[in-house]
């Protein structure tokens, strides 16, 4: 799924220097000392409410990754929240098989296909969380990076891209390799202190959200040859603090800029580009209610856009029309993630529940995992 849904989520990263040891490609196993196995509803429709009841007690979804409209994985916490559970569906969430979960502190999963997958944590305050790898669809996991953090990872078209935080304060680098191998090659240093990755076709967009000194927020498009082209995001307002980015089609992007949250509200503006971020045109502003905080909370496919966040509903916009609330939480806590596999199928995660849509976000079905 796009955006986090082969989640293709997109995840936070922090600025960096370089490390020549990756310049010519280094097997992942050499990076580890010991590679051990181990707002207001639309008046024309009733907005569904995300209830806690469909989830087994104690299970809370953290991350999801779909490779088709039927096949996907859900990583979550169990019991005390320290342990992990991993569930797979091959029938669009009608039934689930429990697999071996990667251990804590992993919070994110990505799968490229039915066999190749990765697990990591997007938190930067966890000492050396490393990277876990599976070649059999999540039945077995092996730790392939031990002494540094992978804080952003996306996979598509036979390639995996990641942002690896170098040790000793050297900062992160963008790396890429084959989805079936364990060898990575350095692509570039990140020009900003934080950001995330978005993949679209044969282009990877490295999104720099927070500037370092005079460096402004940016979008760097990297093509299959490794050539870079840097573009300015559409966030020009003085109140704009950061922005999220999603790919709607090849060279078609959607951006939502947002300011500091205050008293349950946050200024947001949305734009679309049809030339890979060279130029932008405004679309209707999303509702101010709720807080959007960045990667994984914006999804797009064609003319459809979904947006969510903390203390937010899932909001839907199509073809330049008004934003409408399509899913809300019972406790008002909002959602952590939304993604789209195609123009009809998508997934949303609240703090307690996973939801699927098969009609472009108009209606949603809560998932029930085995207890």
C-alpha positions in Angstrom: 0.0 0.0 0.0 1.2 3.4 -0.7 2.3 5.5 2.2 2.8 3.1 4.8 1.1 0.5 3.2 3.7 -1.5 1.6 2.5 1.0 4.1 4.4 2.6 2.4 4.5 4.7 5.1 6.9 7.2 5.2 8.8 7.8 8.5 10.8 10.4 10.4 14.5 10.9 9.8 17.2 13.2 11.2 20.1 15.1 9.4 23.4 13.7 8.7 26.9 13.6 7.5 28.5 10.8 5.5 30.2 7.5 6.0 32.5 6.3 3.3 32.1 2.7 4.4 28.8 2.5 2.5 29.9 4.2 -0.7 30.5 1.0 -2.7 27.9 -1.3 -1.1 28.3 -3.2 2.1 26.3 -6.3 3.1 23.9 -5.6 5.9 25.3 -8.4 8.0 28.6 -6.6 8.3 26.8 -3.7 10.1 26.1 -5.9 13.1 28.8 -7.4 15.4 26.8 -10.6 15.6 23.9 -11.3 13.2 21.7 -13.1 15.6 18.7 -15.1 14.6 16.1 -14.2 16.5 -14.4 17.7 12.9 -17.9 17.9 11.6 -19.6 15.0 10.0 -21.2 15.4 6.6 -24.9 16.1 6.9 -25.6 13.6 4.1 -24.1 10.6 5.9 -23.5 9.1 9.3 -19.8 9.0 10.1 -18.8 5.6 11.5 -17.2 5.6 15.0 -14.0 3.7 15.7 -14.8 1.5 18.7 -12.4 -0.3 20.9 -14.5 -3.4 21.1 -13.5 -5.1 17.9 -9.9 -5.6 19.2 -8.9 -8.4 21.5 -8.0 -7.0 24.9 -4.5 -5.7 25.0 -3.8 -5.7 21.3 -3.0 -2.3 19.9 -1.9 -1.9 16.2 1.4 -0.1 15.6 2.0 -0.6 11.9 0.6 -2.3 8.8 1.9 -3.3 5.4 -0.2 -4.4 2.4 1.2 -5.8 -0.8 -2.3 -6.1 -2.4 -5.9 -5.5 -1.6 -6.1 -8.9 0.1 -2.6 -9.6 1.6 -1.2 -7.6 4.4 0.4 -7.7 7.9 -0.3 -6.0 11.2 2.3 -5.4 13.9 1.0 -4.5 17.3 1.6 -4.7 21.1 0.1 -7.3 23.4 -0.5 -7.5 27.1 1.8 -5.1 28.9 2.7 -3.3 25.6 6.3 -4.6 25.7 5.8 -7.7 23.7 4.8 -7.8 20.0 2.2 -9.7 17.9 2.3 -10.1 14.1 -0.8 -11.1 12.1 -1.1 -11.8 8.4 -4.3 -11.8 6.3 -4.6 -13.1 2.7 -8.4 -12.4 2.4 -8.7 -8.7 3.1 -9.0 -9.0 6.8 -11.6 -11.7 7.0 -9.2 -14.1 8.8 -5.7 -13.9 10.2 -2.7 -16.1 10.8 -0.4 -15.4 13.7 3.3 -15.3 12.8 6.5 -14.8 14.7 6.8 -11.1 15.6 10.0 -9.2 15.5 10.9 -8.2 19.1 10.5 -4.9 20.8 11.3 -2.1 20.4 10.2 -2.6 16.7 7.3 -0.3 15.8 7.2 -0.5 12.0 7.0 -3.2 9.4 7.3 -3.1 5.6 6.9 -5.9 3.1 7.9 -5.8 -0.6 6.1 -9.0 -1.5 4.9 -12.3 0.1 8.4 -13.1 1.4 10.7 -10.1 1.7 10.1 -7.8 4.8 11.7 -5.6 7.3 11.0 -4.4 10.9 12.5 -1.4 12.7 11.5 1.4 15.0 10.9 5.0 13.9 11.8 6.3 17.4 15.2 8.0 17.6 15.4 7.8 21.4 15.9 4.0 21.5 19.6 3.1 21.7 20.8 1.1 18.6 17.4 -0.4 17.7 18.7 -1.9 14.5 16.9 -3.6 11.6 15.3 -7.0 11.5 14.8 -8.9 8.2 12.6 -11.8 7.0 12.9 -13.8 3.8 9.9 -16.0 4.4 7.0 -13.6 4.9 7.4 -13.1 8.7 7.8 -16.6 9.9 11.4 -16.0 10.9 13.3 -12.8 11.6 17.0 -12.1 11.7 18.7 -9.0 13.1 20.9 -7.6 10.3 21.8 -4.2 11.8 22.6 -3.9 15.4 24.6 -0.7 16.3 22.6 1.9 14.4 19.0 2.9 13.7 17.0 2.6 10.5 14.3 5.3 11.0 12.7 5.3 7.5 12.2 2.5 5.1 10.1 2.0 1.9 10.1 -0.8 -0.7 8.7 -0.9 -4.2 9.6 -2.1 -7.7 12.3 -4.5 -6.5 14.2 -1.9 -4.5 14.3 -1.0 -0.8 15.2 2.5 0.3 16.0 3.5 3.8 17.4 6.2 6.0 20.1 4.9 8.4 21.2 7.0 11.3 24.9 6.7 11.6 26.6 6.2 15.0 28.6 8.8 17.0 26.4 11.6 15.9 27.3 11.4 12.2 23.7 11.6 11.2 21.6 9.7 8.6 22.2 8.7 5.0 19.8 7.5 2.3 20.6 4.0 1.3 19.1 1.6 -1.3 19.5 -2.0 -2.4 17.6 -5.0 -3.8 14.6 -6.2 -1.9 16.0 -9.8 -2.2 19.5 -9.0 -1.1 21.3 -7.7 2.0 23.7 -5.2 0.3 23.1 -1.5 0.5 24.6 1.5 -1.5 24.7 5.0 -0.2 22.6 7.4 -2.3 22.9 10.7 -0.6 23.2 12.7 2.7 20.0 14.3 3.9 20.1 18.1 3.7 17.7 18.7 6.5 17.6 17.6 10.1 14.4 15.6 9.7 12.2 14.3 6.9 10.9 11.1 5.3 10.8 9.0 2.1 8.0 8.7 -0.5 8.4 6.3 -3.4 6.5 6.8 -6.7 7.3 4.7 -9.8 11.1 4.8 -10.3 11.5 8.0 -8.3 12.2 8.4 -4.6 11.3 11.7 -2.9 13.5 12.5 0.1 11.5 15.0 2.1 13.4 17.4 4.3 11.0 18.9 6.8 13.1 20.8 9.2 15.9 23.0 8.0 19.3 23.2 9.5 20.3 26.8 9.9 19.7 28.5 6.5 18.6 25.3 4.8 14.9 25.5 3.9 12.5 22.5 3.9 12.9 20.7 0.6 11.9 17.8 -1.6 14.7 16.0 -3.4 13.7 13.7 -6.2 16.1 10.9 -6.9 15.7 8.8 -10.1 16.8 5.3 -10.9 20.3 6.5 -11.9 20.8 8.3 -8.6 20.5 11.8 -10.1 19.1 14.4 -7.7 16.7 17.3 -8.4 15.8 19.5 -5.4 12.4 21.3 -5.3 10.7 23.7 -2.9 7.6 22.5 -1.1 4.4 24.6 -1.4 4.6 25.7 2.3 5.1 29.4 2.1 3.1 30.7 5.1 4.9 31.9 8.1 2.8 29.6 10.3 3.8 26.5 8.3 5.9 24.3 10.6 6.2 21.2 8.5 4.5 19.2 5.8 3.4 15.7 4.7 3.7 14.3 1.2 2.0 11.5 -0.6 2.3 10.2 -4.2 -1.1 10.0 -6.1 0.4 8.8 -9.4 3.6 8.9 -11.3 4.9 12.4 -10.9 1.7 13.5 -9.2 2.1 14.5 -5.6 -0.1 15.8 -2.8 1.3 18.0 0.0 -0.4 19.2 3.2 1.4 21.9 5.1 0.6 22.5 8.8 1.4 24.9 11.6 1.7 24.5 15.4 -1.3 22.9 17.0 -3.2 24.9 19.6 -6.4 24.2 21.6 -7.4 21.3 19.5 -6.9 23.1 16.2 -4.2 23.5 13.6 -3.9 25.5 10.4 -3.5 23.3 7.4 -3.2 23.9 3.6 -3.2 21.4 0.7 -1.6 21.5 -2.7 -1.2 19.2 -5.7 1.7 18.8 -8.3 1.5 17.0 -11.6 5.2 17.5 -12.5 7.0 15.8 -9.6 7.0 18.8 -7.3 8.3 21.5 -9.8 5.0 23.5 -9.5 2.0 23.3 -7.2 -1.7 24.3 -7.3 -3.8 24.8 -4.2 -6.7 22.5 -3.4 -9.3 23.1 -0.6 -7.8 23.5 2.9 -8.4 20.6 5.2 -10.4 21.1 8.4 -8.5 22.9 11.2 -9.7 20.5 13.9 -7.2 17.9 15.1 -3.4 17.6 14.8 -1.6 16.3 11.7 2.0 15.6 12.7 3.7 14.1 9.6 4.5 10.9 7.7 1.8 8.2 7.5 -1.1 10.5 8.0 -1.7 11.5 4.4 -2.6 9.1 1.6 -3.4 9.7 -2.1 -4.4 7.6 -5.1 -5.5 9.4 -8.3 -7.9 12.2 -7.4 -8.6 10.7 -3.9 -6.9 12.0 -0.8 -7.2 10.9 2.8 -5.8 12.8 5.8 -5.9 12.1 9.6 -3.9 12.7 12.8 -4.0 12.9 16.5 -7.4 14.1 17.8 -8.5 14.1 14.2 -11.1 12.2 12.1 -10.1 10.5 8.9 -11.0 13.2 6.3 -11.7 12.5 2.6 -11.3 14.8 -0.4 -11.8 14.0 -4.0 -11.2 15.9 -7.3 -10.9 19.3 -5.7 -14.1 18.9 -3.7 -14.7 19.7 0.0 -13.1 17.6 2.8 -15.6 15.4 4.6 -15.2 13.4 7.8 -15.6 9.6 7.1 -14.3 7.9 10.2 -14.0 9.1 13.8 -12.9 7.6 17.2 -15.1 7.1 20.2 -12.7 8.6 22.6 -11.5 11.5 20.3 -7.9 10.3 20.4 -7.8 10.2 16.6 -5.6 8.1 14.3 -2.0 7.2 13.9 -2.0 6.2 10.2 -4.0 6.1 7.0 -3.0 4.5 3.6 -4.3 3.5 0.2 -3.6 0.5 -1.9 -5.7 1.7 -4.8 -8.5 4.1 -5.4 -11.0 1.9 -3.5 -9.0 0.0 -0.9 -7.3 1.5 2.2 -6.5 1.1 5.9 -6.6 3.3 8.9 -5.1 2.7 12.4 -6.3 4.3 15.6 -4.6 3.8 18.9 -6.7 0.6 19.5 -8.3 -0.5 16.2 -7.5 -1.3 12.6 -10.0 -0.4 9.9 -10.3 -1.2 6.2 -12.3 0.5 3.4 -13.2 -1.0 0.0 -15.1 2.0 -1.4 -12.6 4.8 -1.4 -13.0 5.7 2.2 -16.8 6.3 2.2 -17.4 3.5 4.7 -15.0 1.5 7.0 -15.0 -2.0 8.5 -13.3 -2.6 11.9 -11.1 -5.7 12.0 -11.3 -8.4 14.6 -8.1 -10.3 15.3 -8.1 -13.7 17.0 -7.8 -13.6 20.8 
